[in-house]
Amino acid sequence: MAPQTYILFSLAADAILIVILLFLWFRQRSEWHALLWAGGQLSLTIGTASWFLGATLSQHYLFAAITLCGAVAGFVGGTEYFLGQLRRRHLPPVALACGLAVIGLYGYWRGQPLRVELVTAGLLGAALLWSGLRLGLHRNRYRFLGMVLIARGAFNLANSQQWVAENYESWFVYSIAVKTLSMLCLIYAVQEKIRHRYVHTIDSLSNGFLIQDRNGQIQVANERCARLLGHAHAGALIGTHVADHRLFASRQGAAAYFRRFEAAQGAYPFIETATIVLAGGHTVPLEMIASPYIESGQLYCMVQLFDISERQKKDGLLHRAAHHDPVTGLLNRHGLLQELERCVQQARQAGGDCALFFIDLDRFKRINDTFGHETGDRLLCQFAQRLQGVLPAQAIVGRFGGDEFIIVLPGAAVAMARVVGQRMLDALAAPFTLPLQALSVSASIGVACHPQHGASADALIRNADIAMYEAKKAGRGHLRFFDDGMTAHAREALTIDGALRLAIAANELQLVYQPIVTADGRQLRKVEALLRWHSAQLGMVPPDRFIPVAEDSELIVELGHWVLHAACRQLAQWQGEMGELIVSINVSAKQLLDPGFTDQVRRALDAHGLPARRLELELTERVLLDDTDRVQVALSRLSALGVSLSLDDFGTGYSSLAYLARFRLDTLKIDRSFVMQIEHNERGRSLAATIVAMGASLGMEVVAEGVETAGQAAILQAMGCHYLQGYHIARPMAAQALVQSIGLQALGFPEVTAPD
């Protein structure tokens, strides 16, 4: 066979291998070593072709020098880039070295034309030998490639020393074999690096990753996936079925899951959850995010696996925080309403019963104020435990807010609800054991049953709440079931509320004044301003009907503001007629705790030119119960302003002595319930005398309310009571009537005169 035939065959093989390398580079565009190796081999091929096949080209030493330098630079540069040693900053010096080498070789060969073959074989052999050593020493995975390149370099070096016999057939066969083998190894190295990069990429993922075919066989998996599924390495998963690892309940389920991709029409990824049980019984919750993957026209399923154990723990904590009360551990309002809606819906669908208990701890605020919120929280926890101890297992228990609890009893009709309600009252009878003290606490319970008392969750809560307030009115610690009469009372309250909101603008309100005289009956010192309402819609509405309604809304603040200004205006009009008369007005808890109340009092006094000592503010013990810290601040500001402070209905509250010690008050008013007993009840008389003596010892003025007989007046005067107020003295009257009464003996005491 002619040498040209061998050369053509060799060039054809080179061209095929070069095209493969270029194709690999073109697909990835990041495998620059493939491009450099292909360029080196292309330069070598062109140089060989020009040398052996073209008589004219063989004399072009410049072209030969260029192709040789290109081949050396391609093989060495490709190897260094493959090993990660070639950087962009190296390119200028490499290009300069190649240029100098081309000039040097061209000059050398011009003078020594016979040395072209030997120098070419030597330099190329050295380059291949260097590349082989670099690959063999640095990458064990590519040791065979390094050995092949060393063999090829050694062949070229041997050829440069003319150690190879000049037998074209054996020379070309050996040359083609070594060259082809080395190029195939380079192609394998490029593919292996691409595959290794792919594997390394999926192994570096923090989540599991696998690819399965339509038969459920796992084709690709990373190490994280193996660990999630309880295996030591990813190789143990390859070729196995996904159902074998409990990702699906069965092989049929896995097949149905895969078929969804064919019908999805772009509606992916699919997000599913699965809980797998590992060999040791440990369960792992997984989230699977699957998308289609097409390779060579075949559909595959690409699945990412996430261990959601921590997420589920956090979700559980967030769910508990959103649905449970942090103090008692019971359901909070949000969680309770959800459960109640579910329970009512089930009862509605099944035509069944459901009972709702609305529970309010009696006088719980007193405990918080007296013993602190920590003690109050302990009491709430013990209260919740007692409730749960006497309730059926299916009961739903929640803290609705503050000291209010709601219990939902699915399937309970009125009879069963009555039994359970009484059981709860009995459980609360025993004192609660708290640090340093034992406390007895009662609860008022209102009950509404589905469907008799409401068909919705809102209706049941509203009606049970109404029933609970009726239980409180009955004396606290009682159980009341809702009835329509309670709704009528609530509707009446709404009617009063609506009409009362228009009363000020319609000029329907007025003040009447009840005299407060000295105990000897000689001098009028004070009057108590009392609010009256004559409604155009409802007629004359008694205070005991509209005042509670106003207190349940913000209207009481607006009414109190009107009373303050009306009383001050009237007091200013009396200047000169009534002397230094003091007017006393009642103040509600909401009014007292209004941050601007002290400023309102100051403006009212200034507007009418009144000194602060002419105004007295009456507070009930119920007012002092609300947020005692804020109350103390408000009372201190009022005392600094100079107005007098009076404690009304003394003796009917919960801790009267504690209030006297804590708050600075000027006047003590004995409740009418004590005054009524002093004539015929020795014990009542002793209690009244004790209150008078206590007030005097504290430097307080004492007023007796509800004085209705001369005997009561005489006894109170003998006790040392300072002032008397009641029907025996005078009934409440209009301002003008009060002026006319002075000096006309209308008050029942001929000696009564206006104050100096």
VEXDRENFI-893768 format. One line per 5 residues: their letters; for each residue z, x, y of C-alpha. Coordinates in steps of 0.02 Angstrom, whole numbers, plus 32768, in hexadecimal, padded with zeros to 4 digits. Each point is the difference from the previous one (the first is absolute). Layout:
# VEXDRENFI-893768
a) Z X Y; ...
***
This chain:
# VEXDRENFI-893768
mapqt) 8000 8000 8000; 7FD1 8041 80AB; 808B 8036 8076; 7FC6 7F80 807F; 8024 7F77 7F81
yilfs) 80B3 803B 7FEA; 8015 800C 80BC; 7FBC 7F50 801A; 8071 7FBC 7F78; 8096 8058 8050
laada) 7FD3 7FC0 80AD; 7FEF 7F4E 7FBD; 80AD 800B 7FB2; 8046 8046 80A2; 7FB1 7F72 8063
ilivi) 804F 7F7C 7F8F; 80AE 804F 800D; 7FEF 8015 80BC; 7FD0 7F49 8013; 8099 7FCC 7F9B
llflw) 8073 8067 806F; 7FAF 7FBA 809D; 8012 7F50 7FBA; 80BA 801B 7FE1; 8015 8040 80B0
frqrs) 7F9D 7F71 8049; 806B 7F7E 7FA6; 80A6 8044 803E; 7FCE 805F 809E; 80A6 805C 7FF0
ewhal) 7FCE 8073 7F6F; 7FBC 808B 806E; 8013 807F 7F74; 7F79 7F9F 7FA1; 7F8C 8011 8096
lwagg) 8027 80BB 8011; 7FE7 8022 7F46; 7F5F 7F9D 8003; 7FC8 8062 809B; 8029 80A4 7FAB
qlslt) 7F9F 7FD4 7F64; 7F70 7FBC 806A; 7FF7 80A3 8061; 8001 8061 7F5D; 7F79 7F91 7FB6
igtas) 7F90 800F 8099; 8018 80BC 8003; 7FD7 800E 7F46; 7F66 7F93 8012; 7FC0 805F 8096
wflga) 801D 80A6 7FA9; 7FAE 7FDD 7F5A; 7F7E 7F7D 8028; 7FBC 803B 80A8; 7FB5 80AB 8012
tlsqh) 7FFE 7FF4 80BB; 80AE 7FB9 8011; 8049 808C 7F98; 7FDD 8075 808E; 805D 7F97 807C
ylfaa) 80A3 805F 7FFC; 8049 7F98 808B; 7FEB 7F61 7F9C; 804B 8053 7F67; 8096 803B 8066
itlcg) 801B 7F52 8047; 7FFB 7FA9 7F56; 8073 8082 7FB2; 8081 7FEF 808B; 7FF0 7F43 7FF5
avagf) 8021 8006 7F44; 8097 8073 8012; 8047 7F9B 8090; 7FE3 7F5D 7FA1; 8058 8035 7F5F
vggte) 8091 805C 8055; 8013 7F7D 808A; 7FF9 7F70 7F84; 8084 8052 7F93; 8074 8021 8093
yflgq) 7FEA 7F4F 8042; 8021 7FBE 7F51; 80A2 8063 7FFD; 802E 7FC1 80AE; 7FF4 80AB 8054
lrrrh) 7F66 7FE5 806B; 8022 7FB4 80AB; 7F94 7FD5 8095; 8040 8099 805D; 7FB7 8070 7F78
lppva) 7F4D 7FC6 801C; 7FD5 806B 809B; 8034 80A7 7FAF; 7FA9 7FCE 7F5D; 7F60 7FD6 805E
lacgl) 800C 80A6 805F; 801B 8060 7F5E; 7F6A 7FAB 7FB0; 7F94 8028 8097; 8032 80B7 7FFC
avigl) 7FE5 8006 7F44; 7F51 7FB9 8014; 7FD5 8083 8083; 804A 808B 7F98; 7FA8 7FCE 7F5F
ygywr) 7F5B 7FE9 805A; 800C 80AD 804A; 8038 804D 7F5D; 7F76 7FAF 7F99; 7F7D 8033 807D
gqplr) 802C 80B2 7FD9; 8027 7FE7 7F47; 7F8D 7F74 7FC3; 8022 8028 7F49; 80B9 7FDA 8013
velvt) 7FE8 7F46 8028; 8018 7FC1 7F4D; 8095 806F 7FDD; 805B 7FD9 80A3; 7FDF 7F46 7FEC
agllg) 8043 7FFD 7F4E; 8095 806B 8031; 8035 7F9C 8098; 7FE6 7F5B 7FA8; 805F 803D 7F68
aallw) 8090 803A 806C; 8006 7F57 8058; 8000 7FA1 7F5C; 8080 8076 7FB4; 8071 7FE8 8098
sglrl) 7FEE 7F42 7FF6; 8026 8001 7F46; 809C 806A 8017; 803D 7F90 808F; 7FE8 7F62 7F9C
glhrn) 8048 8046 7F60; 809B 8046 8053; 802A 7F71 8076; 7FD8 7F65 7F9B; 802B 7FFA 7F48
ryrfl) 7F9F 7F5E 7FF4; 7F60 805F 802F; 801D 809D 7F99; 7F67 7FE0 7F94; 7F95 7FF0 809C
gmvli) 8047 80A3 803E; 7FD6 8056 7F5B; 7F4D 7FBD 8006; 7FE8 803E 80B2; 804A 80A9 7FD0
argaf) 7F84 8009 7F70; 7F71 7FD2 8074; 8039 8080 8080; 8012 8084 7F7A; 7F4E 7FDA 7FC4
nlans) 7FBF 8017 80B0; 8061 80A2 8018; 7FC0 8040 7F5A; 7F51 7FD2 8032; 8016 805D 80A5
qqwva) 802A 809C 7F9C; 7F6A 7FE2 7F8F; 806F 7FEE 7F66; 7FA3 7F64 7FCA; 7F66 801E 7F93
enyes) 7F5C 7FD9 8055; 7FD3 7F77 7F87; 7FCC 7F6C 8067; 801D 7F7E 7F79; 80B1 8035 7FD3
wfvys) 8027 8028 80B5; 7FC8 7F56 803F; 8053 7FA0 7F71; 80A4 8058 801F; 7FEF 7FED 80BD
iavkt) 7FD7 7F47 7FF6; 808D 7FDF 7F85; 8084 8057 806A; 7FBE 7FB6 80A3; 7FF2 7F50 7FBA
lsmlc) 80AC 8008 7FB2; 804D 803E 80A2; 7FAB 7F77 8065; 8037 7F7B 7F86; 80B1 8042 800F
liyav) 7FF2 7FF7 80BE; 7FC5 7F4C 7FF2; 8092 7FD9 7F8D; 8079 8053 807A; 7FC0 7F93 808E
qekir) 8011 7F62 7F97; 80AA 8034 7FC0; 803E 8020 80AF; 7FC0 7F56 8037; 8057 7FB0 7F6B
hryvh) 809D 8066 801F; 8002 7FCD 80B6; 7FED 7F4B 7FCB; 808C 800F 7F80; 806E 8060 8079
tidsl) 7FE2 7F7A 8084; 8036 7F70 7F92; 8091 8067 7FBA; 803C 8022 80B0; 800E 7F45 8022
sngfl) 80B3 7FC5 800C; 7FCF 7F61 7FA4; 7FBB 7FEA 7F51; 7F44 7FF7 7FE9; 7F90 7FD0 7F6F
iqdrn) 7F4F 7FC9 7FDD; 7FDD 7F89 7F6F; 7F5E 7FBF 7FB9; 7FD4 7F4D 7FD4; 804A 801A 7F52
gqiqv) 80A9 802B 804C; 7FF5 80B8 7FD0; 804D 807A 807C; 7F7C 807E 8035; 805E 805D 808A
anerc) 80B9 800B 802A; 806C 8070 806A; 80A8 804E 7FD7; 8061 7F84 806C; 7FB4 7F72 7F9C
arllg) 8037 8053 7F5F; 80B3 8012 803E; 8005 7F4B 803A; 7FC8 7FC6 7F54; 807E 8070 7FA7
hahag) 7F8E 808E 7FC6; 8010 80BA 8019; 7F4D 8022 8038; 7F63 7FA4 8031; 7FA1 8037 7F67
aligt) 806A 7F8B 7F95; 7FB4 7F6B 805C; 7F47 802D 7FF4; 7FA7 7F91 7F82; 8093 7F89 7FE7
hvadh) 7FFE 7F47 802B; 8059 7FC3 809E; 8057 7F78 7F9B; 8052 8087 7F94; 8064 8032 809A
rlfas) 8039 7F4D 8027; 7F9B 7FF4 809F; 7FC0 7F5D 7FB7; 804F 7F8C 7F83; 7F6C 800D 7F89
rqgaa) 7F52 8047 7FED; 7FBA 7F55 8026; 8062 7FFE 80A4; 7FBB 80AB 802E; 7F4E 7FC5 7FDA
ayfrr) 8018 7F64 806A; 8043 806C 808D; 7F64 806E 7FF9; 7F8B 7F6B 8000; 8047 7FCC 80A9
feaaq) 7FA3 8093 804F; 7F5A 7FBB 7FC4; 8025 7F57 8050; 805D 803D 809A; 7F68 801A 806D
gaypf) 805B 8077 8072; 80A9 7FA6 8002; 8063 809B 7FD0; 806A 8067 7FF1; 806A 7F9D 7F87
ietat) 80BB 8018 8018; 806D 7FD8 7F6B; 80AF 802C 7FC7; 803A 802A 7F52; 80A4 8038 7FB4
ivlag) 7FF0 807B 7F71; 8087 802C 7F84; 8006 80B9 7FD4; 8034 8048 7F5A; 80B8 800F 8031
ghtvp) 8008 7F4B 8038; 7FF4 802F 80B8; 7F96 7F86 8064; 7F8C 8035 808C; 7FB6 7F80 8079
lemia) 7F4F 8031 8031; 7F85 7FC4 8081; 7F4B 8010 7FC9; 7F75 8008 8082; 7F58 7FF7 7FA9
spyie) 7F4F 8014 8042; 7F56 800B 7FA9; 7FB1 80A9 7FE3; 7F4B 8015 7FCD; 7FC0 80A0 7FAF
sgqly) 7F56 8015 7FB0; 7FE4 7F46 800D; 809F 7FD8 7F9F; 8090 7F9B 8049; 80AD 804B 7FF5
cmvql) 80A9 7FCA 8041; 805C 807B 8070; 80BB 7FDB 8006; 808A 8049 806D; 80B0 7FEE 7FBD
fdise) 8098 7FFC 8072; 80B4 8006 7FC7; 804D 7F75 8068; 80B4 8015 7FC3; 803F 803C 80A9
rqkkd) 7F98 7F7F 805C; 804A 7F76 7F95; 80AF 8041 8023; 7FDE 8002 80BB; 7FAE 7F55 7FF7
gllhr) 8098 7FC1 7FA4; 8074 8046 8084; 7F95 7FB7 808C; 7FF8 7F58 7FA7; 80BC 8000 7FEA
aahhd) 801B 8030 80B6; 7F8B 7F74 8036; 8048 7F7B 7F8D; 80B8 802C 7FE7; 8097 8006 806F
pvtgl) 8045 80B2 8012; 80B6 7FC6 8008; 800F 7F88 7F6D; 7F68 8030 7F9A; 7FCB 7F48 7FFD
lnrhg) 7F57 7FC1 8038; 7FEB 8004 80BC; 7FB3 7F72 8066; 7F4D 803A 7FDD; 8018 8014 7F45
llqel) 8065 7F60 7FF4; 7F7A 7F98 8057; 7F7C 8044 7F89; 8069 7FD2 7F68; 802A 7F56 8049
ercvq) 7F48 7FD9 801F; 7FD9 802F 7F4C; 808F 7F97 7FBD; 7FD1 7F66 8068; 7F4A 8010 7FCC
qarqa) 8030 8007 7F48; 8072 7F69 8015; 7F76 7FA0 805A; 7F80 8028 7F7A; 8075 7FD5 7F70
ggdca) 804F 7F6A 8057; 80AA 8052 7FEC; 809D 801B 8065; 803F 808E 806B; 80A2 8011 8063
lffid) 801D 806A 809B; 80AE 8032 803A; 8018 803A 80B3; 80A5 805F 800C; 8057 803D 809D
ldrfk) 80A0 8064 7FFF; 8082 7FAF 8070; 8042 8069 808F; 7FAC 809D 7FBF; 7FE7 8042 80B1
rindt) 80BB 8003 8016; 800D 8079 7F6D; 7F79 8071 8047; 8053 8005 80A9; 80B0 8019 7FBE
fghet) 7FE4 8079 7F6F; 7F57 804C 8028; 7F51 7FEE 7FB9; 8022 8072 7F6C; 8085 7F88 7FC2
gdrll) 7F8A 7F70 8023; 7F78 8051 7F97; 807B 801B 7F70; 802F 7F49 8009; 7F48 7FCD 7FFB
cqfaq) 7FE5 806B 7F65; 8096 7FB5 7FA6; 7FC9 7F53 8035; 7F52 8020 7FB7; 804C 8040 7F5D
rlqgv) 806E 7F66 7FEF; 7F6C 7F8E 801C; 7F99 8058 7F7C; 8092 7FF7 7F87; 8005 7F41 7FFE
lpaqa) 7F47 7FD9 8011; 7F85 7FDF 7F72; 7F8D 808F 7FD0; 7F67 7FAC 804B; 804F 7FEE 80AC
ivgrf) 7FAA 8057 8093; 807F 8049 8079; 7FD9 8047 80AC; 8052 802D 80A4; 7FA9 7F97 8083
ggdef) 804C 805E 8091; 80AB 8033 8043; 8081 7F9D 7F9D; 7F82 7F80 7FC0; 7FC9 7FFB 7F4A
iivlp) 7F82 7F94 7FA5; 8002 7FDB 7F47; 7F6C 7FAF 7FA9; 8021 7FAE 7F58; 7F5E 7FD6 7FA4
gaava) 8008 7F63 7F95; 80A4 7FC4 804C; 8011 7F48 8032; 8089 7FB9 806E; 8082 7FF1 7F74
marvv) 7FEC 80B4 7FC8; 7FFB 803D 80B4; 80A6 7FA9 8022; 8051 8058 7F6B; 7FBC 80AA 8031
gqrml) 8031 7FE7 80B6; 80B3 7FD6 7FD2; 8003 8097 7F8D; 7FD1 806E 8094; 8089 7FB5 806D
dalaa) 8080 801F 7F77; 7FC5 80B5 7FEE; 8021 801D 80B8; 80B1 7FBD 7FFA; 804F 80A5 7FCD
pftlp) 8018 8084 8089; 7F86 808F 800F; 804D 80AB 7FE0; 7FCC 8079 8089; 8047 80A9 8034
lqals) 80AE 7FEC 804B; 7FFB 7F41 7FFD; 7FD3 7F65 7F9E; 7F9F 7F79 805C; 7FE8 7F49 7FD8
vsasi) 7F56 7FC0 8035; 7FB6 7F54 7FEA; 7F4B 7FCD 8004; 7FA4 7F63 8037; 7F72 7FCD 7F8C
gvach) 7F70 7F8B 8023; 7F8E 7FC7 7F73; 7F50 7FBB 8000; 7FA4 7FD2 7F60; 7F47 7FF7 7FDA
pqhga) 7FAD 7F84 800B; 8084 7F86 8044; 802D 8066 809B; 7F5E 805C 801F; 7F5B 802B 7FAE
sadal) 7FE7 80A9 8053; 8063 80A0 8012; 8013 7FE8 80BC; 803F 7F4E 7FEB; 8080 8033 7F7D
irnad) 8044 808D 806C; 8007 7F93 809B; 8058 7F70 7FA9; 807A 8070 7FA2; 802A 8054 80A5
iamye) 8023 7F55 804E; 8070 7FD4 7F6C; 805C 80A6 8012; 802B 7FD9 80B6; 8040 7F56 7FC9
akkag) 8070 805C 7F83; 8043 806B 808E; 8024 7F65 8067; 8060 7FB9 7F6D; 807E 808E 800E
rghlr) 7FA7 8097 7FB3; 8009 8033 7F4B; 7FA4 7F62 7FCB; 7F63 7FD2 7FA2; 7F87 7F80 8049
ffddg) 7F5C 7FBC 7FBF; 7F7A 7FD4 807D; 7FE1 7F49 8029; 7F90 7FA7 807C; 8092 7FD9 8073
mtaha) 800E 80B9 8024; 7F4B 8001 8034; 8021 7F71 8076; 808B 8065 8051; 7F8A 8095 800D
realt) 7F79 7F92 804D; 807E 7FC1 807F; 8029 80B4 802C; 7F47 8022 801B; 7FF2 7F67 8071
idgal) 8096 8038 8066; 7FB9 80B0 8009; 7F5A 7FC1 8043; 8050 7F8F 8083; 8080 8082 8033
rlaia) 7F78 807D 802A; 7FC5 7F8A 8089; 80AD 7FD0 803F; 8013 8085 8087; 7F55 7FE2 804E
anelq) 801F 7F43 7FFA; 80A9 8014 8058; 8059 7FA8 7F71; 8095 8076 7FF7; 809F 7FF6 8065
lvyqp) 80AE 804C 8003; 80A5 7FA5 7FFB; 80A6 8055 8022; 80A7 7FEE 7FA7; 8099 8035 8066
ivtad) 8077 8087 7FC1; 80A8 7FF2 805A; 809F 8065 8004; 807E 7FCE 7F7B; 8073 7FB3 8082
grqlr) 7F6F 7F93 8034; 8008 8034 80B6; 7F5D 805E 801B; 7F4C 7FFB 7FC7; 7FD0 80B3 7FDA
kveal) 7F64 7FF5 7F93; 7F7A 7F89 7FC6; 7F99 8010 7F62; 7F48 7FDB 801A; 7FBB 7F96 7F71
lrwhs) 7F47 7FDE 7FE2; 7FBE 7F4F 7FEF; 7F4F 7FC7 7FD6; 7FB3 7F58 8024; 7F54 8005 7FAF
aqlgm) 7F76 7F8D 803A; 7FC4 7FFC 7F4B; 80A4 7FFB 7F9E; 807C 7FBA 807E; 80AE 804D 800F
vppdr) 800A 808D 7F7F; 80B1 803C 7FD8; 8021 80BB 800B; 8031 800A 7F48; 7F4D 7FCA 7FD8
fipva) 7F98 806C 8073; 806C 809D 8011; 7FF2 802F 7F45; 7F44 7FE6 800A; 7FF5 8070 8099
edsel) 8069 8085 7FAA; 7F88 8004 7F6C; 7F73 802F 8077; 7FEC 8069 809C; 801C 7F64 806B
ivelg) 80BA 8024 800B; 7FD9 8099 806D; 7F95 7F98 8077; 8085 7F78 8009; 8088 807F 801F
hwvlh) 7F9C 804A 808E; 7FED 7F54 804F; 80BB 7FDA 7FED; 802F 80A8 804F; 7F98 7FE2 809C
aacrq) 802D 7F47 800E; 80BB 8025 7FF5; 7FF5 808D 8081; 7F9A 7F92 8074; 8082 7F74 7FF4
laqwq) 808F 8079 801A; 7FAC 803E 809F; 7FEC 7F4D 803D; 80BC 7FE4 7FE8; 802B 8090 8073
gemge) 8083 7FC1 807A; 8020 7F5E 7FA0; 8048 8044 7F5D; 8047 80A6 8039; 7FFF 8092 7F83
livsi) 7FD3 7F92 7F6D; 7FC6 805B 7F62; 7F72 7FB7 7F9A; 7FFB 8022 7F45; 7F5D 7FF8 7F9C
nvsak) 7FDF 8014 7F46; 7F97 8093 7FC5; 7FA3 8006 7F59; 7FEE 8098 7F91; 7F46 8011 8022
qlldp) 801E 7FF4 80BA; 808B 8082 7FFF; 7F98 807B 7F9A; 7F69 7FEE 8072; 7FEF 80AE 804F
gftdq) 7FE0 7FB1 80AA; 8092 7F86 7FFE; 8076 8068 806D; 7F77 8015 8081; 7FE1 7F44 7FFC
vrral) 80B8 7FE0 8025; 7FFE 807C 808F; 7F63 7FB3 804D; 8047 7F50 7FF1; 80A1 8032 805B
dahgl) 7FA2 8060 8086; 7F85 7F74 801B; 808C 7F87 802D; 8074 807A 8056; 808B 7FF2 7F7E
parrl) 807F 8084 7FCE; 8002 8027 7F46; 80B5 7FC5 7FEE; 7FC7 7F4C 801E; 7F9F 7FFF 7F5C
elelt) 804B 7FF7 7F51; 7F99 8011 7F61; 8041 7FA6 7F65; 7FDA 804D 7F55; 8026 7FBB 7F54
ervll) 8038 806A 7F6F; 7F57 7FDA 7FB2; 7FB0 805C 8090; 806D 8098 7FDE; 7FC9 8001 7F4A
ddtdr) 7F4D 8032 802A; 7FE1 80BB 8009; 80AC 8032 8041; 7FC7 80A8 8042; 7F7F 7FB0 8072
vqval) 807D 7F77 802F; 807E 8084 8034; 7F7F 8056 806F; 7FCF 7F59 8050; 80B5 7FCF 8021
srlsa) 8027 80A9 804C; 7F6E 7FED 8078; 8038 7F51 8032; 80B3 8039 801A; 7FC1 808D 806E
lgvsl) 7FA1 7F7D 8064; 80A4 7FA6 8022; 7FE7 7F58 7FA9; 808C 7FB8 7F94; 7FEC 7FF2 7F44
slddf) 804E 7F74 7F9D; 8011 7FEA 7F43; 7FE4 7F49 7FD6; 8042 7FA0 7F67; 807C 808A 7FD6
gtgys) 804C 7FF5 7F53; 7F6C 7FAC 7FA9; 7F9D 809F 7FDF; 800A 8085 7F7A; 805E 8094 8046
slayl) 8046 7FCD 80A9; 8081 808A 800F; 7F7A 8083 7FDD; 7F99 7FBC 8091; 8092 8004 8077
arfrl) 801E 80B6 7FD5; 7F4A 8034 800B; 7FBF 7FA0 8096; 8046 7FFB 80B0; 8014 7F46 8029
dtlki) 8055 7FAA 8094; 8021 7F50 7FC2; 8033 7FB3 7F59; 7FD9 7F49 7FE0; 8069 7FAB 7F79
drsfv) 7F92 7F91 7F96; 801E 7F45 8007; 8029 7FFC 7F45; 80A5 805B 8026; 8026 7F97 809A
mqieh) 7FF1 7F5E 7F9E; 808C 8034 7F8A; 8085 803E 8079; 8055 7F57 801C; 801E 7FCD 7F4C
nergr) 7FE9 809E 7F98; 807D 808C 800A; 7F8C 807C 7FAE; 7F75 7FD5 807B; 8078 8011 8091
slaat) 8037 80AD 7FC1; 7F4C 803A 7FF1; 7FD9 7FC7 80B1; 809B 8055 8043; 7FCF 80A0 7FA5
ivamg) 7F53 7FFE 804F; 8049 7FE4 80AD; 807D 808E 7FEB; 7F7B 8074 7FB9; 7F8A 7FDD 8091
aslgm) 8089 801E 807F; 8033 80A4 7FAC; 7F4C 803B 800D; 7FF8 7FD4 80B9; 7F87 7F70 7FE2
evvae) 7FFF 7F55 8050; 8013 7F75 7F7F; 7FA5 7F58 800D; 8026 7F6E 7F8B; 7F69 7F93 7FD9
gveta) 8002 7F4C 7FC8; 80A0 7FCB 805A; 8000 7F43 7FEB; 80B6 7FCA 801A; 808C 8022 807C
gqaai) 806C 803A 7F6F; 7F84 8087 7FD1; 7FF7 8037 80B6; 80BD 800B 800E; 8012 8065 7F5F
lqamg) 7F77 8079 8032; 804E 8018 80AC; 80A7 8025 7FAE; 7FAC 8081 7F8E; 7FC0 805D 8098
chylq) 7F48 7FCF 7FF2; 7FA8 8025 80A3; 7F78 7F79 8008; 7FD9 7F57 7FB5; 7F59 7FAC 7FDE
gyhia) 7FDD 7F5A 7FAE; 7FEB 7F45 8015; 80B6 7FF0 8037; 7FD0 8069 8096; 7F51 7FBC 801F
rpmaa) 7F5D 7FE0 7FA8; 7F65 8065 802C; 7FB5 7FBD 80A2; 7F72 801F 807A; 8018 807D 808C
qalvq) 8011 7F7D 8089; 807C 7F9C 7F9A; 806A 809B 7FEB; 8006 801B 80BC; 8035 7F4E 801D
siglq) 8087 800D 7F7B; 805D 8088 805D; 808C 7FB0 8062; 7FDC 7F4F 7FBE; 8071 8010 7F67
algfp) 7F6A 7FE2 7F8F; 802E 808F 7F91; 80A1 7FAF 7FC8; 806D 807F 805B; 802C 7FC6 80B0
evtap) 802B 80B0 8033; 7F5A 804F 7FCE; 7FA9 805C 808E; 7F6A 806E 8013; 8022 80BB 7FEA
d) 8026 8069 8099
***
